[in-house]
C-alpha cells in the first residue's frame, strides 16, 4: 500500500472536481480549508525570522531549521502569504515563523 503524501492543509476538505472530462482534486472552496486559513491568526503564536543566505526561495530548508523537518514548508508559505516560493523568501526577508 502506498504511503499517503503529507500535503499539510492541502489535504483538508479535498473535493473532486470535473473539468474537461477529467476529475481532479482541489481544496479551493473547501469549507474545511477556508476555515483553517481563516484561523491562522488565532491558532498560532509567531516569532519573526529572516531568510538567511543559501535559503532563498526554499521554504523546505527554512522549515528544517526552525522545526527540524522540511514537512512544514506549506505552513511558512501560508502564514507569510506566499503562493510561489520563487516570488518570496528573498535573502534577509522578514518572515513570520509559527511556534508549533
C-alpha positions in Angstrom: 0.0 0.0 0.0 1.4 3.4 -1.0 2.0 5.9 1.8 -0.2 9.0 1.6 1.8 12.1 0.9 1.9 14.8 3.6 0.4 17.9 2.0 -0.4 19.7 5.2 -3.7 21.6 4.9 -3.7 20.9 1.2 -5.3 17.6 2.2 -8.1 19.2 4.3 -11.5 19.1 2.8 -10.4 17.7 -0.6 -13.1 18.0 -3.3 -13.4 16.1 -6.5 -13.9 18.5 -9.4 -14.7 17.5 -13.0 -13.0 19.6 -15.7 -12.9 18.7 -19.4 -13.9 15.1 -18.8 -11.2 14.7 -16.1 -11.7 14.5 -12.4 -9.1 16.3 -10.3 -8.9 17.1 -6.6 -8.7 20.5 -5.0 -9.1 22.3 -1.7 -10.2 25.5 -3.3 -13.7 26.5 -2.0 -13.5 23.7 0.7 -15.0 24.9 3.9 -12.5 23.0 6.0 -9.5 24.5 4.2 -11.0 28.0 4.3 -11.7 27.7 8.0 -8.1 26.6 8.6 -6.7 29.5 6.6 -9.0 32.0 8.4 -7.9 30.7 11.8 -4.2 31.1 11.3 -4.1 34.4 13.3 -5.6 32.8 16.4 -4.2 29.2 16.0 -0.5 30.1 16.4 1.9 32.4 18.2 4.6 33.8 15.9 8.2 34.8 16.1 10.0 36.9 13.5 12.7 35.4 11.3 14.8 36.4 8.4 15.7 34.4 5.4 19.5 33.6 5.6 21.9 33.3 2.7 21.5 29.9 0.9 17.9 29.6 2.0 16.3 31.9 -0.6 13.2 30.5 -2.2 13.5 27.4 -0.1 10.7 27.1 2.5 11.5 23.5 2.9 15.0 24.3 4.2 13.7 27.1 6.4 11.2 24.7 7.9 14.0 22.3 8.6 15.9 24.9 10.5 13.0 26.0 12.7 11.1 22.7 13.1 13.7 20.0 12.4 11.8 18.8 9.4 11.1 20.1 5.9 7.5 19.0 6.1 6.1 22.3 7.4 7.1 24.3 4.3 3.4 24.8 3.5 2.8 26.5 6.8 5.5 29.0 6.3 4.1 29.8 2.8 0.5 30.2 4.2 1.3 32.5 7.1 3.6 34.6 5.0 1.0 34.9 2.2 3.4 33.4 -0.4 1.9 31.3 -3.1 5.1 30.7 -5.1 8.4 30.3 -3.3 10.2 31.9 -6.2 8.2 35.1 -5.6 9.1 35.1 -1.9 11.6 34.0 0.7 14.3 36.5 -0.5 17.6 37.0 1.2 17.1 38.9 4.5 13.3 39.0 4.0 11.4 39.3 7.3 9.1 36.3 7.7 6.7 35.0 10.4 7.6 31.7 12.0 4.6 29.9 13.7 5.5 28.4 17.0 4.4 24.8 17.0 
